[in-house]
Structures are given as structure tokens and as C-alpha cells.
Amino acid sequence: PAASDREIWPLTHPSGQPSGYKMVICRTAETREKAACLVRAMYTQCGYLDQAGRAGQAPAARSAHEITFLIEDPSGQAAATATLVFDQGGGLPCDEIFAAETGSLRRAGRALVEVARLALHRSHAGQKTLLVGLFTFIYIYARKIRGYDDFLIEVNPRHIEYYRRYLLFTTAGAQRPCPRVNGAPALLARLDLSVVDREVGRQSTEPPAPGARTLFPYYCPSKVERSILRFLRGDQQDTEAPSRPGTARYFPVRGPQL
């Protein structure tokens, strides 16, 4: 398929019905800027932008060490975004205030990826399709394409309970002011991706129970996951993003097979 076909994936509702939302892999300056504009708008509303405006800046050029995902609503407007920053020698944004914690994880042999520039437009708050879709893609890319061990994310203390309850993050670093969000307080949260492996394997084939506490029962069926894997492997081939050393034998990179 053409490149434009490979960079867009239609999202479905947890029920399996079309949602009208689309996942876009940001490979161009235009799509990266669209994601960055959403981050700037939402961070400004929350008072998170510092004086230099760094929090929402788009990368000047595509980097093999990070990838940005953008969800567009049915009208083509930016609805949600997240960027994965891989720990490949250049460090992570959270090293600025959580260097002791990240250093300890590295010494333990953990391969780290930070979930950065996460934003959800307020008009789409509560849309499970967006939350499940975004998490599904970043998990598949980080874990099953790149073979990494842990998600790290800096979280405002007011929001940490959401990450604990619905995504099973744990607190990895005590509250500190973060200069990248205008001095707002931040906790370091960590998710061991083997926990996600376990939860997805146990629950992905079962219908969500009423009052399900986590998002994992809404994870896509295995057939859809395999299609997303092929989609993302095609993207990885295009960006020439290196996998974690030694993972190619487990997750070989090959052209799209949609």
C-alpha cells in the first residue's frame, strides 16, 4: 500500500464498531506540528508551559529515538497525542529531575521508554476509544516492535491515581517541581510492560466485565493486534528506527503485509 495508507489506522469502539477516529503515525513536519499544537494548547490551559514554550515544541526533524502518535477525530481535528522517547544513549526528558531513579533502573538492565508530550483535547475527555487506542499503539510499538521493558511518565500528583487504577503504573519517584511544565509538581510513574503482557494475555479475549477497573479488558483481539504489528513494522522500516539490541530475532522487521 501507499505510504499514506500505512500511516493512518482507523480506530474502532471497544464494541468493535467504527469510531470515526484515526490513528496517525507522525512522520512529517506537518503531522508533528499538528500534534505539538495540541500539546501547546492543552498545556497552556493547565499552566504547564514554561516561559520558553518548550513543553509543546515539535522536534525539528524526525528522530530514530522517538515516535509521535496522533489521533484525529472524524472531522480531522487533533484529539489526542503521545510521543515515545527511547533510552538509546541520549537520555530521557525525565532524567532532568529523576536521574537517580532512572539510573537505578538502567543499572538493573531495564530498557526504558518515556511517554512524553501526552495530551487529550478536553472536548474528547472520557472517550474510551481514544484512551484504549493510544495505549494499545504505544504498548505494541514499545514492547512488541522495539522490545523495551518499562514505560516511564512524569505525572501531576492529582492524576497519579488514574494511572495506578486503570493502567497499573506504580510510583517510581517522589514529587518534585518540573521545570519543563513551568515548575508544576511531578511524580515519576513506571509501568513494567511484562505486567501488560500478563493482563493482555489474560483478558484480551474476554468481554469487558461491568465495572472493569483497568483498560486491559478493552484491548484489541489478537487478530487485530497482529494487523497493527504489521502496520507498525512497516512504519519502523520507513523510519529506520533501530530496535533494542538483540530484539530483531524476536520481532523481525519486514515490509507491511496488510
TINU-342645 format. One record per residue: residue number from 0; x, y, z of N, C-alpha, C in turn; residue in one letter. Coordinates in steps of 0.001 Angstrom, whole numbers, plus 524288, in hexadecimal, padded with zeros to 5 digits. Example, Ala and Ser with C-alpha at 12.3 -4.5 7.8 and 13.67 -1.06 7.14 Angstrom:
% residues 2
 num  n.c1  n.c2  n.c3 ca.c1 ca.c2 ca.c3  c.c1  c.c2  c.c3 residu
   0 83386 7E9C6 81E78 8300C 7EE6C 81E78 83390 7F31C 81E78      A
   1 83232 7F736 81BA8 83566 7FBDC 81BE4 83264 8001E 81EBE      S
***
This chain:
% residues 258
 num  n.c1  n.c2  n.c3 ca.c1 ca.c2 ca.c3  c.c1  c.c2  c.c3 residu
   0 8032C 7FB42 80000 80000 80000 80000 8034A 804EA 80000      P
   1 800F0 8092F 7FE5E 803BE 80E29 7FE2E 80509 80FFF 803A0      A
   2 808E6 8138F 8040C 80A94 8157C 8092C 8061D 817E6 80C25      A
   3 802A6 81ACD 80968 7FE4D 81D4A 80C1C 7FAA4 81943 80E7E      S
   4 7FA42 814A1 80C0C 7F702 81079 80E39 7F972 80E2C 8131E      D
   5 7FEA3 80DDD 81338 8014D 80B54 81790 8016E 80EC8 81C69      R
   6 8010F 813FF 81BD8 801BB 8175A 82068 7FC9C 81873 82341      E
   7 7F83B 8169F 8213D 7F329 81798 823A7 7F079 8126C 824D7      I
   8 7EE77 81205 829A3 7EBC8 80D45 82B48 7E67C 80EC5 82D94      W
   9 7E224 80CCE 82B7A 7DD05 80E17 82DAD 7DC2C 80B57 832E1      P
  10 7DA82 80E40 836CD 7D97E 80C07 83BF0 7D3CC 80A53 83C5D      L
  11 7D2ED 80644 83F5E 7CD9D 80476 8404E 7CC34 80552 845FF      T
  12 7C72F 80574 84719 7C557 80586 84C76 7C6BC 80053 84F0E      H
  13 7C705 8002A 85447 7C7DF 7FB26 856EA 7C3EF 7F6F9 85548      P
  14 7BF58 7F8A2 8536C 7BB66 7F4E4 8519C 7BCC0 7F291 84C4E      S
  15 7C0AF 7F4E8 849B2 7C239 7F30E 84489 7BFF8 7F641 84018      G
  16 7BC82 7F9EC 8413C 7BA27 7FD35 83D39 7BDD6 801AB 83BB1      Q
  17 7BDA5 8036F 836C6 7C0E6 807E4 83520 7BFE8 80CAB 83894      P
  18 7C408 80F7A 839D7 7C37E 81406 83D44 7C3E1 81932 83A60      S
  19 7C639 81926 835C2 7C739 81DFF 832F7 7CC73 8206E 8345C      G
  20 7CED3 81ED2 838C4 7D405 820AD 83A3C 7D82F 81DCE 8370F      Y
  21 7DC99 82073 8362D 7E0D8 81E2D 83328 7E5FC 81EDE 8361B      K
  22 7E925 81ABD 8364A 7EE69 81B12 8386B 7F21E 81C93 83407      M
  23 7F533 8209B 834EF 7F8F4 8227D 83110 7FE6D 821E5 83354      V
  24 801EC 81F72 8306C 80769 81F32 831F0 80A0A 82413 82FCA      I
  25 80C24 82750 8332E 80E24 82C70 83192 81396 82BE2 82F40      C
  26 813C1 82BB3 82A19 818BF 82B1B 82769 81A3E 8300B 82469      R
  27 816D7 833E1 82442 817E6 838A6 82152 817E5 83D50 82503      T
  28 81A45 84196 8233F 81A4A 84665 82660 814B5 8483C 82762      A
  29 81143 8478C 82388 80BDB 84950 82410 80901 84659 82866      E
  30 8098B 84127 8287C 806C3 83E30 82C78 80944 83EE7 831D9      T
  31 80E76 83F76 8320D 810FA 84075 83719 80F47 845B4 83953      R
  32 80ED3 84997 835F0 80D20 84EC0 837BF 80778 84EA1 8397B      E
  33 8043F 84B93 836E2 7FEC1 84B1C 8386C 7FE69 848D6 83DEE      K
  34 8019B 844D9 83EFF 801B9 84293 84442 803CD 84686 84830      A
  35 807E9 8495F 846B1 80A36 84D30 84A3E 80673 8519D 84B86      A
  36 8033E 85332 847B6 7FF61 85753 848B2 7FB6E 85597 84CCE      C
  37 7F9DF 8509F 84C9A 7F641 84EA1 8508E 7F8D0 84EBB 855E9      L
  38 7FDC9 84D13 85636 8008F 84D27 85B36 800F1 852B6 85D46      V
  39 8026C 85663 859E9 802EB 85BD1 85BA8 7FDBC 85DE6 85DAE      R
  40 7F981 85CBF 85ADD 7F466 85EBF 85C78 7F2C0 85C83 861BC      A
  41 7F349 85767 8626A 7F18C 854F5 86741 7F52A 85666 86BCB      M
  42 7FA4B 8569B 86AD9 7FDF1 857F7 86F07 7FD53 85DAA 870B0      Y
  43 7FC14 8610F 86CE6 7FB30 8668A 86E3C 7F660 8670C 871B6      T
  44 7F238 86433 87072 7ED7F 8645D 873A8 7EE91 86297 8793E      Q
  45 7F225 85EE2 879D8 7F367 85CD6 87F0E 7F7AC 85FF8 881C6      C
  46 7F9F8 863DE 87F15 7FE39 866E1 88153 8036F 8640A 88144      G
  47 803FC 86023 87DD2 808B6 85CEB 87DD4 80D14 85EFA 87A58      Y
  48 80BF3 86289 876CA 8100D 86473 8734F 813CE 867EB 8764A      L
  49 818EE 86700 875A3 81CBC 86A88 877FF 81D56 86F4D 8747D      D
  50 8208B 87300 87633 820F5 877F2 8735E 82328 87733 86DEC      Q
  51 8265F 8731F 86D2A 828A2 8722B 86804 824EC 86F24 86481      A
  52 8209D 86D3F 866BD 81CE6 86A4B 8639B 81ECE 864FD 86205      G
  53 82278 862BE 8650B 824F6 85DE7 86351 8214F 85939 8637C      R
  54 81D7A 8593C 866F6 81A6F 85480 867E3 817B9 8528B 8630A      A
  55 81607 85610 85FA7 8131E 85450 85B25 8160F 8548A 85609      G
  56 81B27 85574 85634 81DFD 85607 8515D 81E3C 850E3 84E60      Q
  57 81D7C 8512E 8494E 81E23 84C9C 845FB 823E5 84BEE 844BC      A
  58 825C8 84724 84412 82B31 84658 84274 82C29 848EA 83D2F      P
  59 830C1 84B1F 83C89 831FC 84DB7 837A1 83256 849CB 8332A      A
  60 833CB 84504 8345D 8344A 84101 8305A 832F8 83BC3 832C2      A
  61 83192 8380E 82F73 83035 832E4 8315C 834EB 83073 83404      R
  62 8341E 82E26 83895 83861 82BBA 83B87 83757 825F1 83C05      S
  63 83B7C 822CD 83B7B 83AF5 81D29 83C2D 839F9 81BC5 841DB      A
  64 83AC6 81F92 8456C 83A30 81E81 84AFD 834B5 81FC8 84CFB      H
  65 83150 821B5 849AB 82C03 822C9 84B75 82826 8224D 846FF      E
  66 82350 82183 84874 81F1C 8211A 844A4 81A34 82374 84711      I
  67 8174B 82664 843F6 8129F 82906 845D6 80DC3 826A6 84353      T
  68 809D9 825B2 846A0 804D1 823AE 844E7 800C0 827FC 845A0      F
  69 7FD54 8288F 841C4 7F94B 82C92 841E9 7F414 82A17 8407F      L
  70 7F018 82B27 8439E 7EAD4 8296C 84253 7E7B8 82E1E 84067      I
  71 7E56B 82D88 83BC3 7E209 8318F 83996 7DC5B 82FFE 83A50      E
  72 7D8F5 833D8 83B37 7D364 832BB 83BB1 7D0F7 83246 83641      D
  73 7CBF0 830F7 835EE 7C98E 83038 830C0 7C9F7 834F0 82D1E      P
  74 7CAA1 839A1 82F4B 7CB25 83E49 82BFC 7D0C9 83F8A 82A9F      S
  75 7D475 83C46 82C78 7D9F3 83D1B 82B47 7DCDD 84078 82F2A      G
  76 7DA47 84207 83378 7DCD3 84533 83778 7DFEC 841C0 83B41      Q
  77 7E417 843EB 83D68 7E752 84106 84120 7E448 84011 84621      A
  78 7E400 83B21 847C0 7E104 839B7 84C6E 7E482 837D7 850DB      A
  79 7E8B5 8351A 84F9B 7EC37 83306 853A6 7F184 831EF 85132      A
  80 7F589 8321B 85463 7FAC8 8310A 8526E 7FE47 82F2A 856DD      T
  81 8024C 82C45 85572 80668 82AA9 8591A 80B50 82993 855EF      A
  82 80FC3 82A92 85851 814D0 82984 855E4 817D1 825A4 85942      T
  83 81A17 821B3 856D0 81D8E 81E14 85978 8232C 81FCC 85890      L
  84 8261E 8207A 85CCD 82BA3 821DD 85C8A 82EBC 81D33 85E94      V
  85 831FA 81AE2 85B42 834D6 81621 85CA2 83A2C 81772 85EE7      F
  86 83BA7 8148C 862D6 84094 81568 86597 844F5 812B4 86295      D
  87 84750 8158F 85EF9 84B54 81347 85B9C 8505D 81668 85BC9      Q
  88 851FC 817DF 86080 856F4 81A83 86122 8568B 8205D 861D2      G
  89 85255 822BF 85FFC 851BF 82860 8607E 84EBE 82A0F 8654A      G
  90 84D03 8264D 86872 84A15 8278F 86D22 84458 82870 86C02      G
  91 84163 82943 87033 83BC7 82A1F 86FE7 83A6B 82F62 87242      L
  92 83618 831CD 870B2 83494 836CC 8731A 83432 8367D 87908      P
  93 8323A 83219 87B17 83184 831B2 880BE 836A7 83148 883BB      C
  94 83B14 83069 880F7 8402A 83065 8839C 8414E 835A3 88635      D
  95 83EE6 839D0 88436 83FF9 83F0D 88645 83EDF 83F5D 88C1A      E
  96 83AC1 83CC9 88DF7 83983 83D16 8938C 83949 837C0 89631      I
  97 8397E 83384 89320 83932 82E47 8956C 83DE0 82AF2 893D3      F
  98 84285 82D60 89395 8472E 82A9A 891C2 84894 82600 89548      A
  99 847D4 82695 89A62 84926 8224C 89DEF 845B7 81D8C 89CE4      A
 100 840B7 81E7F 89C01 83D0C 81A33 89B18 83E03 8178F 895D4      E
 101 83EC6 81AA7 891C2 83FBE 81850 88CA7 84506 8158E 88C8A      T
 102 848E9 817C7 88F42 84E02 8153F 88F83 84DBC 80FED 89219      G
 103 84AA4 80F88 8963C 84A01 80A8A 898EC 84789 80677 89558      S
 104 8439D 80815 8925C 8411B 8047A 88EBB 844DD 802BF 88A6D      L
 105 84802 80657 88882 84BCA 804E8 88472 84FD0 80109 88691      R
 106 85191 801F2 88B49 8556E 7FE57 88D96 85319 7F8EA 88E5F      R
 107 84DFF 7F8A6 88F02 84B61 7F399 88F82 84A75 7F10A 88A36      A
 108 84C20 7F3AE 88607 84BB1 7F170 880D5 84688 7F26B 87E20      G
 109 84361 7F617 88031 83E4B 7F725 87DE7 83ED9 7FAAC 87919      R
 110 83C07 7F96E 874FE 83BCF 7FCB1 87049 83718 8004F 870DB      A
 111 8381C 8056F 870F6 83434 80947 8727C 8322A 80C56 86DCD      L
 112 82D28 80D98 86DFC 82AD3 8110E 86A1E 8272A 814BA 86D0A      V
 113 827C6 819C5 86BF9 82482 81DA7 86E9E 81FD6 81F1B 86B3D      E
 114 81B4B 81F58 86DB2 81691 82147 86B1D 8166C 8272A 86C18      V
 115 81756 82A32 867FF 817E0 82FDE 86881 813D4 8329C 86516      A
 116 8132B 837B8 86626 80FAA 83B12 86317 80A55 83871 86252      R
 117 8083D 8366F 86692 8031A 833FD 86683 7FEF1 8382C 8672D      L
 118 7FB1F 83833 863B0 7F6F2 83C1D 86404 7F1EF 839E4 861C8      A
 119 7ED96 83B4D 86434 7E85D 839D1 8626E 7E507 83EB7 86255      L
 120 7E2C8 83FEB 85DD2 7DF7F 8449C 85D7A 7DAD2 84406 8611B      H
 121 7D99B 84832 863E9 7D586 847DA 867EB 7D030 8467B 865A8      R
 122 7CF41 847C3 860C5 7CA33 8467D 85E6E 7C986 8409E 85D9D      S
 123 7CDD4 83DAD 85E22 7CD92 837FA 85D77 7CE96 83513 8629C      H
 124 7CE96 837EA 866E4 7CF8E 83571 86BF6 7CB7F 83136 86CF8      A
 125 7CD5F 82CD4 86EEE 7C9DA 82883 8702C 7C8D1 824CE 86BB1      G
 126 7CB0B 825E9 8671B 7CA53 82274 8629F 7CDE9 81DB4 8632C      Q
 127 7CBB4 81949 864AC 7CED6 81492 8657F 7D1A6 812E0 8608B      K
 128 7CF4B 813EE 85C00 7D1B8 8127B 8570A 7D71A 814F2 85682      T
 129 7D79A 819F4 857FD 7DC93 81CA6 85783 7E08E 81A72 85B53      L
 130 7DEF2 819BA 86030 7E29D 817E5 86429 7E48B 81266 862EA      L
 131 7E0E4 80EF2 86180 7E265 80998 8603D 7E5B4 80979 85B4A      V
 132 7E422 80C73 85750 7E70B 80C7A 8526A 7EC92 80E7E 8531D      G
 133 7ED2C 812C8 855F1 7F25B 81503 856B7 7F5D2 81149 859C7      L
 134 7F3C2 80F16 85E0E 7F6EF 80B8A 86129 7F849 806A0 85E14      F
 135 7F497 80492 85B13 7F597 7FFE6 857F8 7FA2C 800BF 85444      T
 136 7FA2D 80520 85191 7FE51 8061B 84DC3 803A0 806F5 85057      F
 137 803CA 809FA 85498 808EE 80AED 856F8 80B03 805F2 85980      I
 138 80790 802AD 85BA2 80948 7FDB5 85DE5 80B59 7FA0D 859AF      Y
 139 8086F 7F95C 85574 80A28 7F5D1 85153 80F57 7F7A7 84F09      I
 140 80FC5 7FCC7 84E1D 8149C 7FEB9 84BBD 8193E 7FE13 84F6F      Y
 141 8189B 7FFAA 85459 81CF7 7FF80 85803 81E6F 7F9F3 85983      A
 142 81A8A 7F6A3 85A69 81B8B 7F167 85C72 81C66 7ED65 85822      R
 143 818DF 7ED40 8545F 818EA 7E900 8509E 81BF3 7EA30 84BAC      K
 144 81CB0 7EF2D 84A8A 82002 7F09D 84627 82595 7F1A5 847FA      I
 145 82629 7F497 84C3D 82B5D 7F642 84DE3 82D92 7F313 8526D      R
 146 82A55 7F008 85527 82C48 7EC97 8593F 82E03 7EF3E 85E40      G
 147 82B90 7F3AC 85FA7 82D10 7F680 86465 82A37 7F461 86930      Y
 148 82C4B 7F5C8 86DD0 82A76 7F375 872BB 8269D 7F6C3 875CD      D
 149 8275C 7FBF7 875D4 8246A 7FF4A 87966 822AA 8044E 876CC      D
 150 81DD5 805DB 877E3 81C0F 80B23 876D8 81D4D 80E77 87B9D      F
 151 81F3A 81335 87AAD 81FBC 8172F 87EB3 81C93 81BEC 87CFF      L
 152 81A32 81E90 880C6 81746 8234A 87F8E 8174F 826DA 88450      I
 153 817E4 82BE6 8835C 81774 82FC0 8878C 811BB 83150 88802      E
 154 80F9E 830CD 88CAC 80A08 83176 88D8D 80911 83589 891D0      V
 155 80578 83913 890D8 803C6 83C8C 894FF 8015E 8394E 89961      N
 156 802AD 83A59 89E4B 8008A 8372A 8A295 7FA99 836BB 8A296      P
 157 7F7E7 83A93 8A073 7F229 83A4F 8A046 7F039 835ED 89CC2      R
 158 7F387 83423 89919 7F1DA 83048 8953C 7F421 82ADC 8961F      H
 159 7F77B 82A40 89A0E 7FA32 82544 89AA9 7F675 820C3 89BA8      I
 160 7F21D 821BB 89E65 7EE8B 81D77 89F98 7EC30 81B26 89AA3      E
 161 7EB4E 81E65 896BB 7E94B 81C62 891C3 7ED20 81876 88F6A      Y
 162 7F221 819E2 88F54 7F610 8166E 88D07 7F6A5 81162 89023      Y
 163 7F630 811CB 8953D 7F68C 80D1B 89883 7F1E4 8097D 897A9      R
 164 7ED47 80BBE 897BA 7E889 8088D 8979F 7E788 80628 89247      R
 165 7E7F2 80952 88E24 7E641 80791 88900 7EAA2 80539 885B5      Y
 166 7EF8E 806A7 886E0 7F3E2 804B4 883AC 7F812 801E7 886DA      L
 167 7F761 8019B 88C04 7FAD1 7FE9B 88F84 8005F 800BC 88FDB      L
 168 800FE 805D7 88F0A 80605 80859 89024 80708 8083D 895FC      F
 169 80C00 8087D 89768 80D93 80920 89CD5 810DB 80E17 89D4E      T
 170 81101 8105D 8A1EC 81428 81509 8A2C9 819DB 81388 8A342      T
 171 81D2D 81611 8A015 822C1 814C4 89FF5 8262E 81938 8A1E1      A
 172 82403 81DE5 8A2A0 8270D 82255 8A467 8239E 82638 8A740      G
 173 82597 8285F 8AB8B 82282 82BE5 8AEDA 82179 83118 8AC1A      A
 174 81D9B 833E3 8AE10 81BDE 838CD 8ABB8 82037 83CDE 8ABAE      Q
 175 820E1 83F57 8A713 824AA 84387 8A669 82287 84788 8A292      R
 176 82440 84C72 8A2E0 822A3 85044 89EE4 82552 84F0E 899B7      P
 177 8225F 84F67 8957B 82484 84E29 8905A 82513 85326 88D27      C
 178 829D6 854AB 88BBC 82A99 85989 888D1 82851 85957 88356      P
 179 82780 854BC 88125 8256A 85458 87BD6 81F8D 8554D 87B8E      R
 180 81CF8 8557E 8800F 8175F 856CB 8802E 81680 85B53 883F6      V
 181 81A06 85F30 88381 81977 8641E 88665 819A5 8635A 88C4D      N
 182 81C9E 85F6F 88E09 81D4D 85E89 8939E 818EA 85B9B 8963E      G
 183 81531 8598D 89342 810EE 85688 89594 8131F 85194 89814      A
 184 810A4 84F97 89C37 812A6 84AE5 89EC8 81209 8461A 89B4C      P
 185 815C2 84284 89BB9 81598 83DBA 898A1 81777 83925 89BE2      A
 186 814EA 834BB 89B1D 816BF 82FB4 89D11 818B6 82C99 8986E      L
 187 81C76 8292C 89958 81E18 82586 8954B 81B05 8207C 895FD      L
 188 81831 81EE7 891EE 81538 81A09 8920F 817AB 8162B 88E43      A
 189 8176C 81145 88FA7 819DE 80D1F 88C8B 815F1 808BA 88BA0      R
 190 81605 80698 886E8 812E3 801FC 885A9 8167A 7FDD6 88363      L
 191 81725 7F994 88638 819FF 7F508 88445 816AC 7F298 87FF9      D
 192 8189F 7F278 87B2C 8156B 7F0BB 876CE 8145C 7EAE2 876E2      L
 193 81723 7E7F7 87A21 815B5 7E277 87AC9 81070 7E1FA 87D96      S
 194 80F16 7E5EC 880BE 809E6 7E605 88339 805B0 7E68B 87F0B      V
 195 806AF 7E9DF 87B27 802F4 7EA76 876E4 80293 7E560 873CD      V
 196 8070F 7E2E6 872C1 806F9 7DDD9 8700F 80344 7DA15 872D4      D
 197 803C8 7D9D1 877F3 80091 7D63B 87B0D 7FACF 7D7AA 87AC9      R
 198 7F9AA 7DCB8 87B7D 7F42F 7DE68 87B92 7F1A0 7DDBB 8763F      E
 199 7F479 7DF08 87221 7F259 7DE6D 86CE2 7F16C 7D8AB 86BAD      V
 200 7F528 7D55D 86D10 7F489 7CFCC 86C17 7EFFC 7CD74 86F07      G
 201 7EEEB 7CF7B 873A2 7EAC4 7CD52 876E9 7E564 7CF62 87574      R
 202 7E51E 7D432 87399 7E009 7D6AD 87318 7DE76 7D841 86D93      Q
 203 7E228 7D854 869E3 7E0E7 7DA90 864C8 7DCC7 7D77E 861DA      S
 204 7DC2C 7D274 862F1 7D83F 7CF52 8602F 7D312 7CF0E 86318      T
 205 7D2B8 7D194 8679F 7CDF1 7D17B 86AB4 7CB00 7D69E 86A19      E
 206 7C5CF 7D68E 869EC 7C2E8 7DB79 869AD 7C39F 7DE90 86EB6      P
 207 7C3F2 7E3C6 86E5D 7C49F 7E6F3 87318 7C040 7E5F2 87701      P
 208 7C1B6 7E506 87BD3 7BDD7 7E43B 87FF3 7BBA1 7E980 88198      A
 209 7B6B4 7E9AB 88335 7B47D 7EE9B 8852C 7B7CD 7F0C1 889A6      P
 210 7B92F 7F5BE 8893D 7BC56 7F820 88D56 7C20E 7F694 88D43      G
 211 7C409 7F4C2 888BC 7C987 7F336 88860 7CD06 7F7AE 88A2B      A
 212 7D0E1 7F671 88D67 7D420 7FA89 88FBF 7D871 7FC6A 88C18      R
 213 7DA9E 7F8F9 88900 7DEDD 7FA92 88592 7DCE2 7FB0A 87FF3      T
 214 7E054 7FD2A 87C97 7DF04 7FD8F 87713 7E044 7F890 87412      L
 215 7E2F0 7F4E0 87685 7E4D5 7F052 873A2 7E089 7ECD5 8716A      F
 216 7DBFB 7EC55 873ED 7D7EA 7E923 87175 7D611 7EB48 86C36      P
 217 7D74B 7F04D 86B20 7D5A4 7F2A8 86637 7D9DB 7F24B 861FD      Y
 218 7DE29 7EFB4 86340 7E270 7EF1F 85F87 7E084 7EC34 85AB4      Y
 219 7E2E9 7ED4F 8563B 7E109 7EB1E 85152 7E1BD 7E52A 85119      C
 220 7DE80 7E272 84E16 7DF32 7DCCC 84D63 7E471 7DB8F 84AD7      P
 221 7E647 7D6C6 84B8B 7EB77 7D54F 849A5 7EBFF 7D600 843C1      S
 222 7E7C4 7D50F 840DA 7E806 7D5BA 83B2A 7E90C 7DB6F 839C7      K
 223 7E67E 7DF05 83C8C 7E757 7E498 83B92 7ECD5 7E626 83D42      V
 224 7EEA6 7E40C 841A6 7F3F5 7E537 84360 7F7EB 7E3A2 83F38      E
 225 7F72B 7DF1B 83CD0 7FAD6 7DD62 838C0 7FAD2 7E11B 8341D      R
 226 7F640 7E320 832BD 7F5F6 7E6ED 82E76 7F8B6 7EC00 82FE9      S
 227 7F802 7EDC4 834D2 7FAB1 7F282 83694 80094 7F1AC 83699      I
 228 8024D 7ED16 8382D 807DD 7EBE1 83802 80A07 7EC62 8327C      L
 229 80741 7EA49 82EA8 80913 7EAB7 82940 80930 7F067 82789      R
 230 80522 7F349 8290A 804D9 7F8DF 827CE 8098F 7FBCA 82A13      F
 231 80ABF 7FAD4 82EFF 80F01 7FDA1 83197 81456 7FBC1 82FCA      L
 232 814D9 7F6DB 82E72 819D1 7F50A 82C50 81B04 7F7B4 8272B      R
 233 81705 7F8A4 82424 817D8 7FB9C 81F60 8199A 8011B 8208C      G
 234 8174D 80386 82498 818EA 808C5 82631 81E7B 808BF 82822      D
 235 81FF2 804C7 82B42 8253F 80496 82D55 82930 80419 828EA      Q
 236 827D8 8010E 824ED 82B5D 8007F 82085 82C32 805B9 81DD6      Q
 237 827F2 808CC 81D4F 82863 80DDB 81AC5 82BCF 8119F 81DDC      D
 238 82B4D 811A9 82311 82E29 81575 8263E 833AE 813AE 8277B      T
 239 834FE 80ECD 82648 83A18 80C9D 82776 83B64 80D17 82D3A      E
 240 8376E 80C81 83089 83839 80CD9 8362B 83A7C 807BA 8382A      A
 241 83F07 807DB 83AB0 8416E 80300 83C79 83E7B 800A7 84106      P
 242 83E13 7FB7E 84119 83BC5 7F8D5 8458D 83FC1 7F864 849E1      S
 243 83DE7 7F6F6 84E7D 84179 7F5CB 852BE 84519 7F16A 850FA      R
 244 84A36 7F1A8 85232 84DCD 7ED98 8507A 84BD0 7E82B 851EC      P
 245 84BD6 7E4B7 84E0A 84A68 7DF50 84F09 844BA 7DE11 84E28      G
 246 84174 7E1FC 84D04 83BE2 7E0D2 84C7C 83A5B 7DF67 846F6      T
 247 83DBE 7E060 84326 83C33 7DF64 83DBD 83ACD 7D9B2 83CD9      A
 248 83D65 7D628 83F9F 83C43 7D09E 83ECE 836D8 7CF30 840CE      R
 249 834CF 7D240 84494 82F9C 7D136 846A3 82B6D 7D433 843A2      Y
 250 82CA8 7D8E5 84200 828E4 7DC2A 83F47 82B52 7DE0B 83A2E      F
 251 82BE2 7DA7F 8365B 82E7E 7DC08 83187 82B9F 7E06B 82ECE      P
 252 82E9C 7E41C 82CC0 82C59 7E88A 829EF 82BA7 7E6F6 82441      V
 253 826F9 7E778 82263 825FE 7E637 81CF5 821D6 7E9E3 81AE1      R
 254 8210D 7E9C6 815DE 81D66 7ED4C 81362 817C8 7EC29 81512      G
 255 8144F 7EFE6 81447 80EDA 7EF31 815C8 80C52 7EABA 812C9      P
 256 808E1 7E7EF 81565 80642 7E383 81308 80055 7E404 81399      Q
 257 7FE61 7E8C9 8133E 7F8CD 7E9B5 813F0 7F5B7 7E79E 80F49      L
***
